[in-house]
Amino acid sequence: MTDRHIKMVDLLTIMGAIVIGFVILAVFLYFKYPTLSDDLSYFKKLARIGVWLGYTVVMRRTILDVFEKWVYKQPNKPCILFGDETHTYLDVDKQANKLAHYLKNSNLLKIKDVACIFMYNEPAYAYSWLAFTKLGATTSLINVNLRGRSLLHCITASKAAVIMCGKDQALVDALSEIEEDLHNQDIKVLVYGKRDQKVPDGMVNVESHLRNASVQPLSSDFRAAIKKGVKAGHSAFYIFTSGTTGLPKPARMSHRRLLLASQIQSLFDMDSSDIIYIPLPMYHSAGMCIGLVNVLRAGATAALRPKFSASHFWEDVRKYRANVIQYIGETCRYLLAQPKRDDDGQYPVPIKLALGNGMRSDLWIQFKNRFNIQRIGEFYGATEANFMIFNLDGKVGAVGRYSPFVKAISGNIQILKCDVVTAEPERDASGMCIPQPLGVPGLMALRVDLVAPVEGYVASKKVNEKKLIHDVKRKGDTYFNTGDLLMVDEEFYIYFNDRIGDTFRWKGENVSTTEVALVVEEFPQISESNVYGVEVPGCEGRCGMVAVVLSCDHSAFDWPKFYKHVTNYLPGYACPKFLRIRQHMMVTSTFKHMKVELVKEGFNPSQIADTLYIMDAPNKTYMPLDAGVYQHVRDGKIKL
């Protein structure tokens, strides 16, 4: 055999060994890490988003610039569908320009001012936000359910210069109730209503002033000044959240983070051809950031509903030919509770994705099959958090996956052993936090670094510091405290377990126990209260309950007056539905109210010696909660 043949044999041997090695490696990885290809695909998407985000930030662009690019490229494409109206990208931009010119020329709003939006989902919501952004202002999104002191608190906490109110009379009336306080703080109230709509003295009907406003973009010199003055790290939105303690706080969302949030639906392959049905309120990050902002980033179409309606949901989906829908867990239960129809699951365009959070495991398959949903995209996140988790492969009940590969690359999630009363992590002898093993729920903590900073609340440093955990894995590191218990199973899927701390979730809203307690204890016949949430069969989240110590004789308590008090000062979802009268309140050694046992005992009169009451909304009072009433609640005959 010649030297040439020998070299050829050696080369073939080496190549064969390499091929066999790759086969062995592929087989090993297949059995050891069967989801490796999914993990790589996920990181490929993240890398693409990272490159886009980096380029966009370096070029000093915001989501407004991305929207205006689509206005130029597809001016006549539907941007917003609402009722029987179609608003193209050019229509939306023109209306935003008119409003921006009016606000600028009237000297109502300046760069870095804060402007609130207080309205139901409608095209004017988009006009207002875009106009504020064109002027370099921050937009504060206000919950339309708030009234009285809670509403004033959120506006004041925003340090707002202007409030843009929707045309609905109930919203106008709500602002009228606090108008004197707003006037004293020099906060202007604008109503985006019909031209002939009469508004109270001191308010301005904006529509009547827009007749002669220019539809042209603001001057290039003005826009250049805005770009120079507003950096990527400046706040685009304030979105209110209860966090885990205290009154609702405005969480900051910078322009950089908003750009990142605008790419969330691209993880689920969203493109400009999609029509997304948004029935979730846009004062929340789900409806606004994951909904409308993603639409504008992709050049897609948003179909808006003023507020969620179970009876009109699928009718709207068909009407607008939507192929993506948004949900929160409670909405799915409402939809499944609707009477079955012959056209369930039948649409002119297939629904490729239902995107949201809080889908109960026992409803997941029912919802997917009955309504013919191709894919459910469940996620976990918090408005003020620095990281989100996504279930990209449809594992029932999971909010995401944290495989060894993902952990090795990012390592930004920790599931920690904690005290469920204080919501604080437990520590070992060295002072470090203790990770929970697979299959055991623990406090989820998210690493804070330059890539994933925490932008925090519009609040003091002390308030923001409460959301941080230091010295978690090593001395000097910092993690964000989500205040939630999650669990990673043996297959590395992540599941939401429960909320801890002083917040619970009901009707899709976060309820601050501190806020409710402040209102309850203002009632003169109550000396002390302990607010918490209890589970109700067939309902998502936890329903509000309050244990109270009375300052009067039980028989003298004025129930109708108490009902009027809580409904006047709290939004409906936050009003305590159950009340428990105690002789004294249980406290810890540090004099903190004990909630864990109360939560476990719930509202079952057969297991509780204390006297119980339930809200009686039809009669505007509270009535005794006995075994019969308890059973009616369990059977769904009494609606909460």
C-alpha positions in Angstrom: 0.0 0.0 0.0 1.4 3.4 -1.0 1.9 6.3 1.4 -0.9 8.0 -0.4 -3.3 5.1 0.3 -2.1 5.0 3.9 -2.8 8.7 4.4 -6.3 8.2 2.8 -7.1 5.4 5.2 -5.9 7.4 8.2 -8.0 10.4 7.0 -11.1 8.2 6.6 -10.5 6.6 10.0 -10.3 10.0 11.7 -13.4 11.2 9.8 -15.2 8.1 10.9 -14.2 8.5 14.5 -15.4 12.1 14.4 -18.8 11.0 12.9 -19.1 8.3 15.5 -18.2 10.8 18.2 -20.9 13.2 17.0 -23.4 10.4 16.9 -22.5 9.3 20.5 -22.7 12.9 21.6 -26.0 13.4 19.9 -27.5 10.3 21.5 -26.1 11.3 24.9 -27.6 14.8 24.6 -30.9 13.4 23.4 -31.3 11.3 26.5 -29.6 13.6 28.9 -31.0 16.9 27.6 -34.0 16.0 25.4 -35.0 19.7 25.3 -31.6 21.0 24.1 -33.0 21.9 20.7 -35.8 23.8 22.3 -33.4 25.6 24.6 -31.1 26.5 21.6 -34.2 27.8 19.7 -35.2 29.9 22.7 -31.7 31.4 23.0 -31.6 32.1 19.3 -34.8 34.2 19.7 -33.4 35.9 22.7 -30.2 36.7 20.8 -32.2 38.2 17.9 -34.2 40.3 20.3 -30.9 41.4 22.0 -29.4 42.5 18.8 -32.5 44.4 17.8 -32.7 46.1 21.2 -29.1 47.0 21.2 -29.3 48.6 17.8 -32.5 50.4 18.6 -31.1 51.9 21.8 -27.8 52.9 20.2 -29.7 54.6 17.5 -31.7 56.5 20.2 -35.0 55.1 19.0 -38.1 54.5 21.1 -41.3 52.5 20.5 -42.7 55.8 19.1 -40.1 55.8 16.4 -40.9 52.1 15.6 -44.6 53.0 15.3 -43.9 56.0 13.0 -41.8 53.8 10.8 -44.9 51.7 10.2 -47.0 54.8 9.6 -44.6 55.6 6.7 -44.5 52.0 5.4 -48.2 51.0 5.7 -50.3 54.1 6.3 -53.5 52.5 5.3 -53.2 49.3 7.2 -55.7 48.9 10.1 -53.9 49.6 13.4 -56.9 49.6 15.8 -60.3 47.9 15.4 -63.0 49.2 17.8 -66.7 48.5 17.6 -67.5 49.1 13.9 -64.6 51.5 13.5 -61.3 50.9 11.7 -58.4 53.2 12.5 -55.4 52.9 10.2 -51.8 53.6 11.2 -52.1 57.0 9.6 -55.4 57.8 11.3 -53.9 57.0 14.7 -50.8 59.1 14.1 -52.8 62.1 12.9 -55.0 62.0 16.0 -51.9 61.7 18.2 -50.3 64.7 16.3 -53.4 66.8 16.8 -53.5 66.2 20.5 -49.7 66.7 20.9 -50.0 70.1 19.1 -52.9 71.2 21.3 -51.0 70.2 24.6 -47.8 71.9 23.4 -49.5 75.1 22.2 -51.6 75.3 25.4 -48.5 74.8 27.5 -50.3 72.0 29.3 -47.5 69.4 29.0 -43.8 69.8 28.8 -40.9 67.4 28.4 -40.5 65.0 31.4 -43.9 66.0 32.8 -46.2 63.1 33.9 -49.7 62.7 32.3 -52.2 60.2 33.6 -54.6 58.2 31.4 -57.9 57.3 33.1 -60.1 55.6 30.5 -61.4 52.3 29.3 -59.8 50.6 26.3 -60.6 52.7 23.2 -58.6 54.4 20.4 -58.2 57.6 22.4 -56.0 55.6 24.9 -53.5 55.1 22.1 -53.8 58.6 20.8 -53.2 60.0 24.3 -50.2 57.8 25.1 -48.6 58.5 21.7 -49.2 62.2 22.0 -47.6 62.3 25.5 -44.6 60.4 24.2 -44.2 62.8 21.2 -43.9 65.5 23.8 -41.3 63.6 25.9 -43.7 63.1 28.8 -44.2 60.0 31.0 -47.6 58.3 30.9 -49.1 57.1 34.2 -51.8 54.4 33.7 -54.6 54.7 36.3 -57.0 51.9 37.2 -60.5 52.8 36.1 -62.0 51.0 39.1 -60.4 53.4 41.6 -62.5 56.0 43.4 -62.1 58.6 46.1 -58.9 58.5 48.2 -57.4 55.5 46.3 -57.8 57.4 43.0 -56.3 60.6 44.4 -53.4 58.6 45.9 -52.4 57.2 42.5 -52.7 60.5 40.7 -50.7 62.3 43.5 -48.1 59.5 43.6 -47.6 60.0 39.9 -46.8 63.7 40.4 -49.1 64.3 37.4 -49.5 67.6 35.6 -52.4 66.4 33.5 -55.1 63.7 33.6 -56.7 62.5 30.3 -60.1 61.1 31.2 -62.3 58.9 29.0 -65.7 60.0 27.9 -67.6 57.6 30.2 -69.7 59.5 32.6 -68.7 57.3 35.6 -65.0 58.3 35.1 -65.8 62.0 34.8 -67.9 61.7 38.0 -65.1 59.9 39.8 -62.7 62.8 39.0 -65.4 65.3 39.9 -65.5 63.9 43.5 -61.8 64.8 44.0 -61.7 67.8 41.8 -61.0 70.2 44.6 -57.9 68.3 45.7 -56.7 68.1 42.0 -57.2 71.9 41.6 -55.2 72.5 44.8 -52.4 70.6 43.3 -52.7 72.4 39.9 -53.5 69.1 38.1 -55.5 69.8 34.9 -58.3 67.4 34.0 -58.9 66.9 30.3 -61.8 64.8 28.9 -61.4 63.0 25.6 -65.1 62.8 24.8 -67.5 63.9 22.1 -67.3 67.5 20.9 -70.7 68.4 22.4 -70.1 66.5 25.7 -70.6 68.8 28.7 -68.0 68.4 31.3 -67.9 69.9 34.9 -66.4 73.3 35.4 -62.7 73.1 35.8 -62.4 70.3 33.3 -61.6 70.7 29.6 -63.3 68.9 26.7 -60.3 68.2 24.6 -62.2 67.1 21.5 -63.7 70.6 21.1 -60.2 72.1 20.9 -58.8 69.6 18.3 -61.0 70.8 15.4 -58.3 73.1 14.1 -55.2 71.4 15.4 -52.6 70.3 12.9 -52.3 66.7 11.9 -48.7 67.2 10.8 -45.9 65.8 12.8 -44.2 68.1 15.4 -41.3 70.0 13.9 -38.0 68.2 13.4 -36.2 70.6 15.7 -38.7 69.9 18.5 -38.4 66.2 18.0 -34.6 66.5 18.0 -34.8 68.3 21.3 -37.0 65.6 22.8 -34.6 62.9 21.6 -31.8 64.8 23.2 -33.6 65.3 26.5 -35.2 61.8 26.9 -32.8 59.0 27.4 -33.4 55.2 27.0 -33.4 54.9 30.8 -36.0 57.6 31.4 -39.5 56.4 32.3 -42.0 55.8 29.5 -44.7 54.5 31.8 -45.8 54.4 35.4 -47.9 51.3 36.0 -49.4 50.8 39.4 -48.9 47.6 41.4 -49.5 46.7 44.9 -46.1 45.0 45.1 -46.1 42.9 48.3 -46.7 45.7 50.9 -48.4 49.0 51.3 -50.5 51.2 49.0 -50.4 50.9 45.2 -47.1 52.3 43.9 -46.2 53.5 40.4 -43.6 51.1 39.0 -41.2 52.6 36.5 -40.9 51.3 33.0 -38.2 52.9 31.0 -38.1 53.3 27.2 -35.4 50.7 27.1 -37.5 48.2 29.0 -40.6 49.0 27.0 -38.7 48.2 23.8 -37.7 44.8 25.3 -41.3 44.2 26.4 -42.5 45.0 22.9 -40.7 41.9 21.7 -42.4 39.4 24.0 -44.9 38.2 21.4 -42.1 37.6 18.9 -41.1 34.7 21.2 -44.4 33.2 20.0 -43.7 34.1 16.4 -45.9 37.2 16.2 -45.7 39.2 12.9 -47.4 42.1 11.1 -50.2 39.8 9.8 -51.6 39.1 13.2 -54.7 40.6 14.7 -54.7 40.6 18.5 -57.9 40.8 20.5 -57.2 42.9 23.7 -60.1 42.7 26.2 -57.7 43.2 29.2 -57.5 46.7 30.7 -54.6 48.8 29.3 -53.9 50.3 32.7 -52.1 46.9 33.3 -48.9 45.9 31.7 -50.6 42.8 30.1 -53.1 44.9 28.1 -50.8 47.8 27.3 -47.2 46.4 27.0 -47.8 42.8 26.0 -50.9 43.8 24.0 -50.9 47.2 22.3 -47.2 48.0 22.4 -46.3 44.6 20.9 -48.9 45.3 18.1 -47.3 48.7 17.3 -43.7 47.2 17.3 -44.7 44.4 14.9 -46.9 46.6 12.7 -49.9 44.3 13.4 -53.5 45.1 14.3 -55.2 45.5 17.7 -58.9 44.8 18.3 -60.0 46.6 21.4 -62.9 46.0 23.8 -63.7 48.7 26.4 -63.8 46.0 29.1 -63.9 42.2 29.2 -67.3 40.6 28.4 -67.6 36.8 28.6 -70.8 36.8 26.5 -69.3 38.9 23.7 -65.7 37.5 23.7 -65.9 35.0 20.9 -68.4 37.1 19.0 -65.7 39.8 18.9 -62.9 37.4 18.0 -64.9 36.3 14.9 -66.0 39.8 14.0 -62.4 41.1 14.0 -60.9 37.9 12.5 -58.4 37.9 15.4 -55.9 35.0 15.5 -54.3 35.9 18.9 -56.2 36.4 22.1 -55.1 37.6 25.6 -56.3 36.2 28.9 -55.7 36.1 32.6 -56.7 33.0 34.5 -60.0 34.4 35.7 -61.2 35.3 32.2 -60.7 31.7 31.0 -62.9 30.4 33.8 -65.6 33.0 32.9 -65.5 31.9 29.3 -65.7 28.2 30.2 -68.7 28.9 32.4 -70.7 30.3 29.4 -73.3 27.9 28.0 -71.9 25.7 25.3 -72.7 26.7 21.7 -72.6 24.9 18.4 -70.1 27.3 17.0 -67.6 27.0 19.9 -64.1 26.7 18.4 -65.2 27.8 14.9 -63.7 31.0 13.5 -63.0 32.5 10.1 -59.3 32.6 11.0 -57.8 29.9 13.3 -56.6 31.1 16.7 -52.9 30.4 16.7 -52.2 31.6 20.3 -53.8 32.4 23.6 -51.3 34.4 25.6 -51.6 35.3 29.3 -51.0 34.1 32.8 -52.9 32.4 35.6 -54.3 29.6 33.5 -55.3 26.9 36.0 -54.1 23.4 35.2 -57.5 21.9 35.5 -58.9 24.4 32.9 -56.0 24.3 30.5 -57.0 21.3 28.3 -60.8 22.2 28.6 -60.1 25.7 27.4 -57.7 24.6 24.6 -60.0 21.9 23.3 -63.4 23.6 23.6 -62.3 26.8 21.9 -59.9 25.2 19.5 -56.8 27.1 20.5 -53.7 25.9 18.7 -51.2 27.1 21.4 -51.4 28.4 24.9 -48.6 30.8 25.8 -48.5 31.0 29.6 -45.9 33.3 31.3 -44.9 34.5 34.7 -43.8 38.1 35.5 -44.5 41.2 37.5 -44.7 44.8 36.3 -41.8 45.8 38.6 -39.7 42.6 38.2 -36.6 42.5 36.0 -37.2 39.2 34.3 -40.1 37.1 32.9 -40.5 33.4 32.2 -42.3 31.9 29.3 -43.9 28.5 28.6 -43.0 28.1 24.9 -43.7 24.4 24.5 -47.2 24.3 26.0 -46.5 22.1 29.1 -49.8 22.1 30.9 -49.8 24.2 34.1 -46.2 25.4 33.7 -45.1 29.0 33.5 -41.8 28.2 31.9 -38.8 25.9 32.0 -35.4 26.3 33.8 -33.3 23.5 32.3 -29.7 22.8 33.4 -28.6 24.3 30.0 -30.6 27.5 30.6 -29.4 27.7 34.2 -25.8 27.3 33.0 -26.1 30.1 30.5 -28.1 32.6 32.5 -28.3 31.5 36.1 -30.6 34.3 37.0 -33.3 32.4 38.9 -33.2 31.1 42.4 -36.0 29.2 44.3 -35.2 29.9 48.0 -36.4 28.5 51.3 -38.4 31.2 53.0 -40.6 32.2 55.9 -44.1 32.4 54.4 -45.2 34.9 57.1 -42.5 37.5 56.5 -41.8 36.7 52.8 -38.1 36.7 53.7 -35.6 34.0 52.7 -34.1 31.8 55.4 -30.3 31.7 55.6 -27.6 29.2 56.5 -24.8 29.5 59.0 -22.7 31.5 56.5 -25.5 34.0 56.0 -26.3 32.9 52.5 -29.8 32.0 51.3 -30.8 28.4 51.1 -32.0 27.0 47.7 -34.9 24.7 47.6 -34.6 21.2 46.0 -36.5 20.2 42.9 -40.2 19.6 43.6 -40.3 21.9 46.7 -41.9 25.4 46.4 -39.9 28.4 47.4 -39.5 32.1 47.1 -38.6 33.1 43.6 -35.7 35.6 43.4 -34.3 37.1 40.2 -30.7 38.2 39.9 -30.2 42.0 39.5 -27.3 43.0 37.2 -26.5 45.4 34.3 -28.4 43.2 31.9 -31.4 42.9 34.1 -31.6 45.9 36.3 -34.6 46.7 38.6 -36.1 50.1 37.7 -38.1 50.2 40.9 -41.0 52.4 42.1 -41.5 56.1 42.1 -40.9 56.0 45.8 -38.1 56.4 48.4 -34.9 54.4 48.4 -36.2 52.6 51.5 -39.4 51.4 49.7 -37.4 50.2 46.8 -34.9 48.4 49.0 -37.6 46.3 50.4 -37.9 44.5 47.1 -34.3 43.4 47.1 -32.5 40.5 48.7 -28.7 40.8 49.2 -26.1 38.0 49.7 -28.1 35.3 48.1 -25.5 33.0 46.5 -22.4 35.0 47.4 -21.5 38.1 49.3 -22.5 41.3 47.6 -24.9 39.9 45.0 -28.5 41.3 44.7 -31.7 39.6 43.7 -35.3 40.9 43.2 -37.8 39.5 45.7 -40.9 38.5 43.6 -43.0 37.8 46.8 -44.2 34.6 45.1 -43.8 30.9 45.7 -42.8 28.9 42.7 -41.6 25.3 42.2 -39.3 23.6 39.7 -40.1 20.0 39.1 -37.9 17.0 38.1 -38.3 17.9 34.4 -37.2 21.5 35.2 -40.6 23.0 34.5 -41.6 26.0 36.7 -45.0 26.2 38.3 -46.6 29.1 40.2 -47.6 28.0 43.7 -48.9 31.0 45.7 -48.4 34.6 46.7 -47.0 35.6 50.0 -46.7 38.8 51.8 -49.4 41.5 52.1 -51.0 41.1 48.6 -53.4 38.7 47.1 -55.0 38.5 43.7 -58.8 38.6 43.0 -60.7 39.2 39.8 -57.5 39.6 38.0 -56.4 42.5 40.2 -53.7 42.8 43.0 -55.3 43.7 46.3 -53.1 45.4 48.9 -54.1 44.3 52.4 -52.6 47.4 53.8 -54.8 49.6 51.7 -57.9 47.7 52.6 -57.0 47.7 56.3 -56.5 51.5 56.3 -60.0 51.9 55.0 -61.6 49.4 57.3 -60.0 50.9 60.4 -61.3 54.3 59.5 -64.8 53.1 60.3 -65.4 54.3 63.8 -66.9 51.0 65.1 -63.8 49.0 64.3 -60.6 49.3 66.4 -58.4 46.7 64.6 -58.4 44.7 61.4 -56.4 41.9 59.7 -57.0 41.6 56.0 -56.1 38.5 54.0 -57.3 36.4 51.0 -59.1 33.1 51.2 -59.7 30.5 48.5 -63.3 30.0 47.2 -64.2 26.8 45.3 -64.4 27.4 41.6 -62.8 30.9 41.7 -59.4 32.1 40.7 -57.1 33.8 43.2 -58.2 34.6 46.7 -61.3 36.5 47.9 -60.9 39.3 50.4 -61.7 38.6 54.0 -61.1 40.7 57.1 -60.9 39.8 60.8 -61.9 42.7 63.0 -62.0 43.7 66.6 -65.0 45.9 67.3 -65.0 49.1 69.3 -68.7 48.8 70.1 -71.1 46.1 71.1 -71.7 43.5 68.4 -75.4 44.2 68.3 -74.9 47.9 67.8 -72.7 47.6 64.7 -74.1 49.5 61.7 -73.7 47.0 58.7 -75.3 49.2 56.0 -73.1 52.1 57.0 -70.0 49.9 56.9 -71.0 48.6 53.5 -71.3 52.1 52.2 -68.0 53.1 53.7 -65.9 50.3 52.1 -67.6 50.6 48.7 -67.1 54.3 48.7 -63.4 54.1 49.4 -62.3 50.8 47.7 -62.7 49.4 44.2 -65.2 46.5 44.0 -62.5 43.8 43.7 -60.8 45.1 46.9 -63.9 45.3 49.1 -63.8 42.5 51.8 -66.5 39.9 50.9 -66.2 38.1 54.2 -65.9 39.5 57.7 -64.9 37.7 60.9 -65.5 39.2 64.3 -62.8 38.5 66.9 -62.4 39.3 70.6 -58.7 40.0 70.1 -56.2 39.8 67.2 -53.5 37.1 67.1 -50.0 38.6 66.7 -46.4 37.4 66.4 -43.7 38.0 69.0 -42.9 41.2 67.1 -46.5 42.3 67.2 -47.2 41.6 63.5 -50.7 40.2 62.6 -50.7 36.5 62.1 -52.4 35.6 58.8 -51.4 32.0 58.0 -53.8 30.3 60.3 -56.7 32.6 59.3 -56.0 31.9 55.7 -56.0 28.2 56.3 -59.3 28.4 58.2 -61.0 30.2 55.4 -64.7 31.2 55.8 -66.3 27.9 56.8 -68.6 28.5 59.7 -68.5 24.9 60.8 -64.7 25.2 61.5 -64.7 28.7 63.0 -66.0 29.6 66.4 -66.0 33.4 65.6 -69.1 35.0 64.1 -68.9 35.4 60.3 -70.5 37.8 57.9 -70.7 38.0 54.1 -71.2 41.0 51.8 -74.8 41.3 50.6 -74.5 43.5 47.6 -78.2 43.4 46.5 -79.3 44.8 49.9 -76.1 47.0 50.3 -75.2 45.5 53.7 -73.5 42.5 55.3 -75.5 39.4 56.4 -74.6 36.5 58.8 -72.7 33.7 57.1 -74.1 30.4 58.3 -73.8 26.8 57.0 -76.6 27.4 54.4 -75.1 30.6 53.1 -71.7 28.9 53.0 -73.0 26.1 50.9 -74.7 28.6 48.5 -71.3 30.2 48.0 -69.6 26.9 47.3 -72.4 26.0 44.8 -72.1 29.3 43.0 -75.6 30.4 44.0 -74.2 33.5 45.7 -71.9 35.5 43.4 -68.9 37.2 44.9 
